[in-house]
């Protein structure tokens, strides 16, 4: 299965939820925003939103500074 992740083709070995992808990317528990096919996915729906072949995702994480 292939998705577009931040504009790049990304291969997945099998179906994942948004939460599973974030865990795979080692971003679980971090402050991130996820857009799936041009719609923001609420954090409360990460577990129940499953990715499909050809989906386009943008994942942005906040980086603090000062």
N, CA, C and O atoms as a Tripos MOL2 file, in Angstrom:
@<TRIPOS>MOLECULE
protein
  264   263    66     0     0
PROTEIN
NO_CHARGES

@<TRIPOS>ATOM
      1 N           0.8470   -1.1640    0.0000 N.3       1 UNK1
      2 CA          0.0000    0.0000    0.0000 C.3       1 UNK1
      3 C           0.9020    1.2400    0.0000 C.2       1 UNK1
      4 O           1.9080    1.2900    0.7070 O.2       1 UNK1
      5 N           0.5260    2.2260   -0.7970 N.am      2 UNK2
      6 CA          1.2980    3.4610   -0.8970 C.3       2 UNK2
      7 C           0.4140    4.6610   -0.5680 C.2       2 UNK2
      8 O          -0.7480    4.7260   -0.9700 O.2       2 UNK2
      9 N           0.9860    5.6020    0.1650 N.am      3 UNK3
     10 CA          0.3240    6.8650    0.4660 C.3       3 UNK3
     11 C           1.2750    7.9950    0.0840 C.2       3 UNK3
     12 O           2.4540    7.7600   -0.1810 O.2       3 UNK3
     13 N           0.7660    9.1960    0.0580 N.am      4 UNK4
     14 CA          1.5940   10.3850   -0.0950 C.3       4 UNK4
     15 C           1.7290   10.9950    1.2870 C.2       4 UNK4
     16 O           0.7290   11.3790    1.8930 O.2       4 UNK4
     17 N           2.9410   11.0910    1.7910 N.am      5 UNK5
     18 CA          3.1980   11.6370    3.1170 C.3       5 UNK5
     19 C           4.0670   12.8740    2.9650 C.2       5 UNK5
     20 O           5.2290   12.7820    2.5710 O.2       5 UNK5
     21 N           3.5020   14.0210    3.2760 N.am      6 UNK6
     22 CA          4.1960   15.3080    3.1280 C.3       6 UNK6
     23 C           4.8020   15.4450    1.7310 C.2       6 UNK6
     24 O           5.9400   15.8860    1.5670 O.2       6 UNK6
     25 N           4.0090   15.0550    0.7290 N.am      7 UNK7
     26 CA          4.4100   15.2260   -0.6600 C.3       7 UNK7
     27 C           5.2960   14.1380   -1.2420 C.2       7 UNK7
     28 O           5.6510   14.1990   -2.4190 O.2       7 UNK7
     29 N           5.6610   13.1400   -0.4370 N.am      8 UNK8
     30 CA          6.5310   12.0540   -0.8920 C.3       8 UNK8
     31 C           5.7610   10.7300   -0.8690 C.2       8 UNK8
     32 O           4.9280   10.5090    0.0100 O.2       8 UNK8
     33 N           6.0390    9.8580   -1.8300 N.am      9 UNK9
     34 CA          5.4430    8.5320   -1.8220 C.3       9 UNK9
     35 C           6.0320    7.7370   -0.6690 C.2       9 UNK9
     36 O           7.2470    7.7120   -0.4730 O.2       9 UNK9
     37 N           5.1550    7.0870    0.0940 N.am     10 UNK10
     38 CA          5.5760    6.3410    1.2800 C.3      10 UNK10
     39 C           4.8890    4.9860    1.2370 C.2      10 UNK10
     40 O           3.6660    4.9110    1.1200 O.2      10 UNK10
     41 N           5.6640    3.9200    1.3300 N.am     11 UNK11
     42 CA          5.1220    2.5650    1.2830 C.3      11 UNK11
     43 C           4.8140    2.0790    2.6950 C.2      11 UNK11
     44 O           5.6140    2.2450    3.6160 O.2      11 UNK11
     45 N           3.6430    1.4780    2.8450 N.am     12 UNK12
     46 CA          3.2440    0.8580    4.1120 C.3      12 UNK12
     47 C           3.1130   -0.6410    3.8820 C.2      12 UNK12
     48 O           2.6700   -1.0810    2.8210 O.2      12 UNK12
     49 N           3.4990   -1.4140    4.8780 N.am     13 UNK13
     50 CA          3.4370   -2.8710    4.7240 C.3      13 UNK13
     51 C           2.0180   -3.4030    4.8540 C.2      13 UNK13
     52 O           1.7470   -4.5360    4.4560 O.2      13 UNK13
     53 N           1.1230   -2.6170    5.3940 N.am     14 UNK14
     54 CA         -0.2630   -3.0500    5.5480 C.3      14 UNK14
     55 C          -1.1160   -1.8820    5.9960 C.2      14 UNK14
     56 O          -0.6150   -0.7690    6.1570 O.2      14 UNK14
     57 N          -2.3980   -2.1260    6.1980 N.am     15 UNK15
     58 CA         -3.2860   -1.0480    6.6080 C.3      15 UNK15
     59 C          -2.9400   -0.5360    8.0080 C.2      15 UNK15
     60 O          -2.5810   -1.3090    8.8960 O.2      15 UNK15
     61 N          -3.0560    0.7760    8.1840 N.am     16 UNK16
     62 CA         -2.8010    1.4230    9.4680 C.3      16 UNK16
     63 C          -3.8430    2.4950    9.7120 C.2      16 UNK16
     64 O          -4.4470    3.0150    8.7740 O.2      16 UNK16
     65 N          -4.0450    2.8180   10.9640 N.am     17 UNK17
     66 CA         -4.8260    3.9960   11.3160 C.3      17 UNK17
     67 C          -3.8620    5.1800   11.3510 C.2      17 UNK17
     68 O          -2.6460    5.0040   11.2690 O.2      17 UNK17
     69 N          -4.4080    6.3750   11.4730 N.am     18 UNK18
     70 CA         -3.5510    7.5510   11.6270 C.3      18 UNK18
     71 C          -2.6890    7.3860   12.8730 C.2      18 UNK18
     72 O          -1.5000    7.7040   12.8500 O.2      18 UNK18
     73 N          -3.2790    6.8890   13.9630 N.am     19 UNK19
     74 CA         -2.5100    6.6680   15.1990 C.3      19 UNK19
     75 C          -1.3820    5.6710   14.9680 C.2      19 UNK19
     76 O          -0.2760    5.8660   15.4730 O.2      19 UNK19
     77 N          -1.6410    4.6110   14.2190 N.am     20 UNK20
     78 CA         -0.6150    3.6140   13.9220 C.3      20 UNK20
     79 C           0.5110    4.1980   13.0900 C.2      20 UNK20
     80 O           1.6800    3.8780   13.3080 O.2      20 UNK20
     81 N           0.1650    5.0530   12.1370 N.am     21 UNK21
     82 CA          1.1960    5.6970   11.3190 C.3      21 UNK21
     83 C           2.0560    6.6180   12.1780 C.2      21 UNK21
     84 O           3.2800    6.6260   12.0460 O.2      21 UNK21
     85 N           1.4250    7.3920   13.0530 N.am     22 UNK22
     86 CA          2.1950    8.2870   13.9200 C.3      22 UNK22
     87 C           3.1250    7.4970   14.8230 C.2      22 UNK22
     88 O           4.2550    7.9160   15.0750 O.2      22 UNK22
     89 N           2.6610    6.3650   15.3060 N.am     23 UNK23
     90 CA          3.5220    5.5120   16.1180 C.3      23 UNK23
     91 C           4.6920    4.9950   15.2890 C.2      23 UNK23
     92 O           5.8350    4.9940   15.7450 O.2      23 UNK23
     93 N           4.3980    4.5560   14.0730 N.am     24 UNK24
     94 CA          5.4350    4.0630   13.1570 C.3      24 UNK24
     95 C           6.4780    5.1490   12.8710 C.2      24 UNK24
     96 O           7.6670    4.8540   12.7470 O.2      24 UNK24
     97 N           6.0340    6.3900   12.7690 N.am     25 UNK25
     98 CA          6.9280    7.5150   12.4860 C.3      25 UNK25
     99 C           7.5780    8.0680   13.7570 C.2      25 UNK25
    100 O           8.3090    9.0570   13.7030 O.2      25 UNK25
    101 N           7.3160    7.4390   14.8800 N.am     26 UNK26
    102 CA          7.8280    7.8570   16.1910 C.3      26 UNK26
    103 C           7.3700    9.2730   16.5420 C.2      26 UNK26
    104 O           8.1260   10.0640   17.1060 O.2      26 UNK26
    105 N           6.1290    9.5720   16.2000 N.am     27 UNK27
    106 CA          5.5300   10.8610   16.5270 C.3      27 UNK27
    107 C           4.3770   10.7260   17.5150 C.2      27 UNK27
    108 O           3.7310   11.7190   17.8490 O.2      27 UNK27
    109 N           4.1110    9.5080   17.9870 N.am     28 UNK28
    110 CA          3.0200    9.2880   18.9380 C.3      28 UNK28
    111 C           3.2900   10.0810   20.2090 C.2      28 UNK28
    112 O           4.4090   10.0880   20.7220 O.2      28 UNK28
    113 N           2.2620   10.7460   20.7100 N.am     29 UNK29
    114 CA          2.3960   11.5210   21.9340 C.3      29 UNK29
    115 C           2.9300   12.9250   21.7330 C.2      29 UNK29
    116 O           2.9590   13.7170   22.6750 O.2      29 UNK29
    117 N           3.3480   13.2410   20.5320 N.am     30 UNK30
    118 CA          3.8470   14.5910   20.2500 C.3      30 UNK30
    119 C           2.7040   15.4570   19.7400 C.2      30 UNK30
    120 O           1.6630   14.9570   19.3150 O.2      30 UNK30
    121 N           2.9210   16.7490   19.7900 N.am     31 UNK31
    122 CA          1.9100   17.6840   19.2980 C.3      31 UNK31
    123 C           2.0190   17.7560   17.7830 C.2      31 UNK31
    124 O           2.9430   18.3590   17.2380 O.2      31 UNK31
    125 N           1.0670   17.1370   17.1230 N.am     32 UNK32
    126 CA          1.0670   17.1230   15.6640 C.3      32 UNK32
    127 C          -0.3110   17.5180   15.1450 C.2      32 UNK32
    128 O          -1.3160   17.4160   15.8490 O.2      32 UNK32
    129 N          -0.3280   17.9650   13.9170 N.am     33 UNK33
    130 CA         -1.5650   18.1950   13.1790 C.3      33 UNK33
    131 C          -1.5230   17.2820   11.9630 C.2      33 UNK33
    132 O          -0.4940   17.1640   11.2980 O.2      33 UNK33
    133 N          -2.6470   16.6400   11.6800 N.am     34 UNK34
    134 CA         -2.7210   15.7000   10.5610 C.3      34 UNK34
    135 C          -3.8320   16.1380    9.6150 C.2      34 UNK34
    136 O          -4.9690   16.3780   10.0210 O.2      34 UNK34
    137 N          -3.4630   16.2330    8.3420 N.am     35 UNK35
    138 CA         -4.4320   16.5240    7.2940 C.3      35 UNK35
    139 C          -4.4810   15.3040    6.3850 C.2      35 UNK35
    140 O          -3.4500   14.8540    5.8850 O.2      35 UNK35
    141 N          -5.6720   14.7730    6.1760 N.am     36 UNK36
    142 CA         -5.8740   13.6030    5.3280 C.3      36 UNK36
    143 C          -6.7680   13.9970    4.1680 C.2      36 UNK36
    144 O          -7.9250   14.3710    4.3600 O.2      36 UNK36
    145 N          -6.2280   13.9110    2.9740 N.am     37 UNK37
    146 CA         -6.9760   14.2790    1.7680 C.3      37 UNK37
    147 C          -7.6160   15.6640    1.9100 C.2      37 UNK37
    148 O          -8.7930   15.8510    1.6050 O.2      37 UNK37
    149 N          -6.8210   16.6240    2.3770 N.am     38 UNK38
    150 CA         -7.1860   18.0330    2.4850 C.3      38 UNK38
    151 C          -8.1920   18.3450    3.5940 C.2      38 UNK38
    152 O          -8.8040   19.4120    3.5890 O.2      38 UNK38
    153 N          -8.3690   17.4150    4.5530 N.am     39 UNK39
    154 CA         -9.2370   17.6690    5.6970 C.3      39 UNK39
    155 C          -8.4750   17.3630    6.9780 C.2      39 UNK39
    156 O          -7.8000   16.3380    7.0680 O.2      39 UNK39
    157 N          -8.5760   18.2440    7.9690 N.am     40 UNK40
    158 CA         -7.9210   18.0430    9.2520 C.3      40 UNK40
    159 C          -8.5800   16.8620    9.9670 C.2      40 UNK40
    160 O          -9.8050   16.7500   10.0040 O.2      40 UNK40
    161 N          -7.7540   15.9920   10.5270 N.am     41 UNK41
    162 CA         -8.2570   14.8610   11.3120 C.3      41 UNK41
    163 C          -8.1550   15.2530   12.7880 C.2      41 UNK41
    164 O          -7.0560   15.5010   13.2830 O.2      41 UNK41
    165 N          -9.2840   15.3100   13.4930 N.am     42 UNK42
    166 CA         -9.2230   15.6130   14.9260 C.3      42 UNK42
    167 C          -8.4530   14.5250   15.6750 C.2      42 UNK42
    168 O          -8.5400   13.3450   15.3340 O.2      42 UNK42
    169 N          -7.7090   14.9280   16.6850 N.am     43 UNK43
    170 CA         -6.9210   13.9750   17.4790 C.3      43 UNK43
    171 C          -7.8040   12.8450   18.0100 C.2      43 UNK43
    172 O          -7.3540   11.7030   18.1140 O.2      43 UNK43
    173 N          -9.0420   13.1540   18.3420 N.am     44 UNK44
    174 CA         -9.9550   12.1400   18.8830 C.3      44 UNK44
    175 C         -10.2980   11.0580   17.8610 C.2      44 UNK44
    176 O         -10.8480   10.0190   18.2270 O.2      44 UNK44
    177 N          -9.9820   11.2880   16.5810 N.am     45 UNK45
    178 CA        -10.3040   10.3200   15.5320 C.3      45 UNK45
    179 C          -9.0710    9.6140   14.9630 C.2      45 UNK45
    180 O          -9.1940    8.8690   13.9910 O.2      45 UNK45
    181 N          -7.8940    9.8280   15.5380 N.am     46 UNK46
    182 CA         -6.6750    9.1970   15.0260 C.3      46 UNK46
    183 C          -6.7860    7.6700   15.0430 C.2      46 UNK46
    184 O          -6.3640    7.0160   14.0890 O.2      46 UNK46
    185 N          -7.3390    7.0990   16.0980 N.am     47 UNK47
    186 CA         -7.4400    5.6330   16.2210 C.3      47 UNK47
    187 C          -8.4290    5.0390   15.2220 C.2      47 UNK47
    188 O          -8.2280    3.9240   14.7420 O.2      47 UNK47
    189 N          -9.4870    5.7700   14.9070 N.am     48 UNK48
    190 CA        -10.5570    5.2140   14.0740 C.3      48 UNK48
    191 C         -10.4690    5.6280   12.6110 C.2      48 UNK48
    192 O         -11.2700    5.1750   11.7940 O.2      48 UNK48
    193 N          -9.5070    6.4810   12.2710 N.am     49 UNK49
    194 CA         -9.3330    6.8980   10.8780 C.3      49 UNK49
    195 C          -8.2810    6.0070   10.2400 C.2      49 UNK49
    196 O          -7.0960    6.0850   10.5660 O.2      49 UNK49
    197 N          -8.7380    5.1520    9.3190 N.am     50 UNK50
    198 CA         -7.8500    4.1850    8.6780 C.3      50 UNK50
    199 C          -7.4170    4.6810    7.3080 C.2      50 UNK50
    200 O          -8.2090    5.2400    6.5490 O.2      50 UNK50
    201 N          -6.1590    4.4660    7.0150 N.am     51 UNK51
    202 CA         -5.5740    4.9170    5.7510 C.3      51 UNK51
    203 C          -5.8830    3.9310    4.6360 C.2      51 UNK51
    204 O          -5.9690    2.7230    4.8540 O.2      51 UNK51
    205 N          -6.0480    4.4790    3.4310 N.am     52 UNK52
    206 CA         -6.3030    3.6610    2.2440 C.3      52 UNK52
    207 C          -5.2240    3.9490    1.2040 C.2      52 UNK52
    208 O          -4.5970    5.0080    1.2180 O.2      52 UNK52
    209 N          -5.0190    3.0010    0.3120 N.am     53 UNK53
    210 CA         -4.0480    3.1650   -0.7570 C.3      53 UNK53
    211 C          -4.3380    4.4560   -1.5170 C.2      53 UNK53
    212 O          -5.4750    4.7010   -1.9200 O.2      53 UNK53
    213 N          -3.3160    5.2780   -1.7100 N.am     54 UNK54
    214 CA         -3.4570    6.5160   -2.4560 C.3      54 UNK54
    215 C          -3.8130    7.7300   -1.6150 C.2      54 UNK54
    216 O          -3.8640    8.8410   -2.1430 O.2      54 UNK54
    217 N          -4.0610    7.5520   -0.3130 N.am     55 UNK55
    218 CA         -4.3670    8.6970    0.5410 C.3      55 UNK55
    219 C          -3.2020    9.6800    0.5550 C.2      55 UNK55
    220 O          -2.0410    9.2920    0.4220 O.2      55 UNK55
    221 N          -3.5330   10.9580    0.7190 N.am     56 UNK56
    222 CA         -2.5220   12.0120    0.8300 C.3      56 UNK56
    223 C          -2.5820   12.5860    2.2330 C.2      56 UNK56
    224 O          -3.6260   13.0630    2.6770 O.2      56 UNK56
    225 N          -1.4540   12.5370    2.9280 N.am     57 UNK57
    226 CA         -1.3800   13.0550    4.2930 C.3      57 UNK57
    227 C          -0.3270   14.1310    4.4020 C.2      57 UNK57
    228 O           0.7090   14.0890    3.7380 O.2      57 UNK57
    229 N          -0.6150   15.0940    5.2520 N.am     58 UNK58
    230 CA          0.3660   16.0870    5.6690 C.3      58 UNK58
    231 C           0.4200   15.9710    7.1800 C.2      58 UNK58
    232 O          -0.6080   16.0650    7.8500 O.2      58 UNK58
    233 N           1.6000   15.7690    7.7150 N.am     59 UNK59
    234 CA          1.7930   15.6850    9.1630 C.3      59 UNK59
    235 C           2.7760   16.7790    9.5480 C.2      59 UNK59
    236 O           3.9010   16.8280    9.0510 O.2      59 UNK59
    237 N           2.3310   17.6550   10.4410 N.am     60 UNK60
    238 CA          3.1470   18.7710   10.8710 C.3      60 UNK60
    239 C           3.2650   18.6790   12.3900 C.2      60 UNK60
    240 O           2.2610   18.5220   13.0850 O.2      60 UNK60
    241 N           4.5000   18.7790   12.9080 N.am     61 UNK61
    242 CA          4.6450   18.7740   14.3610 C.3      61 UNK61
    243 C           5.2550   20.0880   14.8250 C.2      61 UNK61
    244 O           6.0920   20.6920   14.1540 O.2      61 UNK61
    245 N           4.8000   20.5010   15.9970 N.am     62 UNK62
    246 CA          5.2380   21.7680   16.5590 C.3      62 UNK62
    247 C           6.6280   21.6210   17.1710 C.2      62 UNK62
    248 O           6.9390   20.6290   17.8290 O.2      62 UNK62
    249 N           7.4420   22.6280   16.9350 N.am     63 UNK63
    250 CA          8.7800   22.6510   17.5150 C.3      63 UNK63
    251 C           8.8760   23.9520   18.3200 C.2      63 UNK63
    252 O           8.7370   25.0490   17.7800 O.2      63 UNK63
    253 N           9.1140   23.7990   19.6070 N.am     64 UNK64
    254 CA          9.2140   24.9660   20.4750 C.3      64 UNK64
    255 C          10.5640   25.6500   20.3470 C.2      64 UNK64
    256 O          11.5570   25.0310   19.9640 O.2      64 UNK64
    257 N          10.5850   26.8770   20.6600 N.am     65 UNK65
    258 CA         11.8390   27.6230   20.6060 C.3      65 UNK65
    259 C          11.7140   28.8790   21.4440 C.2      65 UNK65
    260 O          10.6700   29.1660   22.0290 O.2      65 UNK65
    261 N          12.7640   29.5860   21.4810 N.am     66 UNK66
    262 CA         12.6580   30.8020   22.2750 C.3      66 UNK66
    263 C          13.8300   31.7100   22.0600 C.2      66 UNK66
    264 O          13.8970   32.7840   22.6570 O.2      66 UNK66
@<TRIPOS>BOND
     1     1     2 1
     2     2     3 1
     3     3     4 2
     4     3     5 am
     5     5     6 1
     6     6     7 1
     7     7     8 2
     8     7     9 am
     9     9    10 1
    10    10    11 1
    11    11    12 2
    12    11    13 am
    13    13    14 1
    14    14    15 1
    15    15    16 2
    16    15    17 am
    17    17    18 1
    18    18    19 1
    19    19    20 2
    20    19    21 am
    21    21    22 1
    22    22    23 1
    23    23    24 2
    24    23    25 am
    25    25    26 1
    26    26    27 1
    27    27    28 2
    28    27    29 am
    29    29    30 1
    30    30    31 1
    31    31    32 2
    32    31    33 am
    33    33    34 1
    34    34    35 1
    35    35    36 2
    36    35    37 am
    37    37    38 1
    38    38    39 1
    39    39    40 2
    40    39    41 am
    41    41    42 1
    42    42    43 1
    43    43    44 2
    44    43    45 am
    45    45    46 1
    46    46    47 1
    47    47    48 2
    48    47    49 am
    49    49    50 1
    50    50    51 1
    51    51    52 2
    52    51    53 am
    53    53    54 1
    54    54    55 1
    55    55    56 2
    56    55    57 am
    57    57    58 1
    58    58    59 1
    59    59    60 2
    60    59    61 am
    61    61    62 1
    62    62    63 1
    63    63    64 2
    64    63    65 am
    65    65    66 1
    66    66    67 1
    67    67    68 2
    68    67    69 am
    69    69    70 1
    70    70    71 1
    71    71    72 2
    72    71    73 am
    73    73    74 1
    74    74    75 1
    75    75    76 2
    76    75    77 am
    77    77    78 1
    78    78    79 1
    79    79    80 2
    80    79    81 am
    81    81    82 1
    82    82    83 1
    83    83    84 2
    84    83    85 am
    85    85    86 1
    86    86    87 1
    87    87    88 2
    88    87    89 am
    89    89    90 1
    90    90    91 1
    91    91    92 2
    92    91    93 am
    93    93    94 1
    94    94    95 1
    95    95    96 2
    96    95    97 am
    97    97    98 1
    98    98    99 1
    99    99   100 2
   100    99   101 am
   101   101   102 1
   102   102   103 1
   103   103   104 2
   104   103   105 am
   105   105   106 1
   106   106   107 1
   107   107   108 2
   108   107   109 am
   109   109   110 1
   110   110   111 1
   111   111   112 2
   112   111   113 am
   113   113   114 1
   114   114   115 1
   115   115   116 2
   116   115   117 am
   117   117   118 1
   118   118   119 1
   119   119   120 2
   120   119   121 am
   121   121   122 1
   122   122   123 1
   123   123   124 2
   124   123   125 am
   125   125   126 1
   126   126   127 1
   127   127   128 2
   128   127   129 am
   129   129   130 1
   130   130   131 1
   131   131   132 2
   132   131   133 am
   133   133   134 1
   134   134   135 1
   135   135   136 2
   136   135   137 am
   137   137   138 1
   138   138   139 1
   139   139   140 2
   140   139   141 am
   141   141   142 1
   142   142   143 1
   143   143   144 2
   144   143   145 am
   145   145   146 1
   146   146   147 1
   147   147   148 2
   148   147   149 am
   149   149   150 1
   150   150   151 1
   151   151   152 2
   152   151   153 am
   153   153   154 1
   154   154   155 1
   155   155   156 2
   156   155   157 am
   157   157   158 1
   158   158   159 1
   159   159   160 2
   160   159   161 am
   161   161   162 1
   162   162   163 1
   163   163   164 2
   164   163   165 am
   165   165   166 1
   166   166   167 1
   167   167   168 2
   168   167   169 am
   169   169   170 1
   170   170   171 1
   171   171   172 2
   172   171   173 am
   173   173   174 1
   174   174   175 1
   175   175   176 2
   176   175   177 am
   177   177   178 1
   178   178   179 1
   179   179   180 2
   180   179   181 am
   181   181   182 1
   182   182   183 1
   183   183   184 2
   184   183   185 am
   185   185   186 1
   186   186   187 1
   187   187   188 2
   188   187   189 am
   189   189   190 1
   190   190   191 1
   191   191   192 2
   192   191   193 am
   193   193   194 1
   194   194   195 1
   195   195   196 2
   196   195   197 am
   197   197   198 1
   198   198   199 1
   199   199   200 2
   200   199   201 am
   201   201   202 1
   202   202   203 1
   203   203   204 2
   204   203   205 am
   205   205   206 1
   206   206   207 1
   207   207   208 2
   208   207   209 am
   209   209   210 1
   210   210   211 1
   211   211   212 2
   212   211   213 am
   213   213   214 1
   214   214   215 1
   215   215   216 2
   216   215   217 am
   217   217   218 1
   218   218   219 1
   219   219   220 2
   220   219   221 am
   221   221   222 1
   222   222   223 1
   223   223   224 2
   224   223   225 am
   225   225   226 1
   226   226   227 1
   227   227   228 2
   228   227   229 am
   229   229   230 1
   230   230   231 1
   231   231   232 2
   232   231   233 am
   233   233   234 1
   234   234   235 1
   235   235   236 2
   236   235   237 am
   237   237   238 1
   238   238   239 1
   239   239   240 2
   240   239   241 am
   241   241   242 1
   242   242   243 1
   243   243   244 2
   244   243   245 am
   245   245   246 1
   246   246   247 1
   247   247   248 2
   248   247   249 am
   249   249   250 1
   250   250   251 1
   251   251   252 2
   252   251   253 am
   253   253   254 1
   254   254   255 1
   255   255   256 2
   256   255   257 am
   257   257   258 1
   258   258   259 1
   259   259   260 2
   260   259   261 am
   261   261   262 1
   262   262   263 1
   263   263   264 2
@<TRIPOS>SUBSTRUCTURE
     1 UNK1         2 RESIDUE 1 A UNK
     2 UNK2         6 RESIDUE 1 A UNK
     3 UNK3        10 RESIDUE 1 A UNK
     4 UNK4        14 RESIDUE 1 A UNK
     5 UNK5        18 RESIDUE 1 A UNK
     6 UNK6        22 RESIDUE 1 A UNK
     7 UNK7        26 RESIDUE 1 A UNK
     8 UNK8        30 RESIDUE 1 A UNK
     9 UNK9        34 RESIDUE 1 A UNK
    10 UNK10       38 RESIDUE 1 A UNK
    11 UNK11       42 RESIDUE 1 A UNK
    12 UNK12       46 RESIDUE 1 A UNK
    13 UNK13       50 RESIDUE 1 A UNK
    14 UNK14       54 RESIDUE 1 A UNK
    15 UNK15       58 RESIDUE 1 A UNK
    16 UNK16       62 RESIDUE 1 A UNK
    17 UNK17       66 RESIDUE 1 A UNK
    18 UNK18       70 RESIDUE 1 A UNK
    19 UNK19       74 RESIDUE 1 A UNK
    20 UNK20       78 RESIDUE 1 A UNK
    21 UNK21       82 RESIDUE 1 A UNK
    22 UNK22       86 RESIDUE 1 A UNK
    23 UNK23       90 RESIDUE 1 A UNK
    24 UNK24       94 RESIDUE 1 A UNK
    25 UNK25       98 RESIDUE 1 A UNK
    26 UNK26      102 RESIDUE 1 A UNK
    27 UNK27      106 RESIDUE 1 A UNK
    28 UNK28      110 RESIDUE 1 A UNK
    29 UNK29      114 RESIDUE 1 A UNK
    30 UNK30      118 RESIDUE 1 A UNK
    31 UNK31      122 RESIDUE 1 A UNK
    32 UNK32      126 RESIDUE 1 A UNK
    33 UNK33      130 RESIDUE 1 A UNK
    34 UNK34      134 RESIDUE 1 A UNK
    35 UNK35      138 RESIDUE 1 A UNK
    36 UNK36      142 RESIDUE 1 A UNK
    37 UNK37      146 RESIDUE 1 A UNK
    38 UNK38      150 RESIDUE 1 A UNK
    39 UNK39      154 RESIDUE 1 A UNK
    40 UNK40      158 RESIDUE 1 A UNK
    41 UNK41      162 RESIDUE 1 A UNK
    42 UNK42      166 RESIDUE 1 A UNK
    43 UNK43      170 RESIDUE 1 A UNK
    44 UNK44      174 RESIDUE 1 A UNK
    45 UNK45      178 RESIDUE 1 A UNK
    46 UNK46      182 RESIDUE 1 A UNK
    47 UNK47      186 RESIDUE 1 A UNK
    48 UNK48      190 RESIDUE 1 A UNK
    49 UNK49      194 RESIDUE 1 A UNK
    50 UNK50      198 RESIDUE 1 A UNK
    51 UNK51      202 RESIDUE 1 A UNK
    52 UNK52      206 RESIDUE 1 A UNK
    53 UNK53      210 RESIDUE 1 A UNK
    54 UNK54      214 RESIDUE 1 A UNK
    55 UNK55      218 RESIDUE 1 A UNK
    56 UNK56      222 RESIDUE 1 A UNK
    57 UNK57      226 RESIDUE 1 A UNK
    58 UNK58      230 RESIDUE 1 A UNK
    59 UNK59      234 RESIDUE 1 A UNK
    60 UNK60      238 RESIDUE 1 A UNK
    61 UNK61      242 RESIDUE 1 A UNK
    62 UNK62      246 RESIDUE 1 A UNK
    63 UNK63      250 RESIDUE 1 A UNK
    64 UNK64      254 RESIDUE 1 A UNK
    65 UNK65      258 RESIDUE 1 A UNK
    66 UNK66      262 RESIDUE 1 A UNK
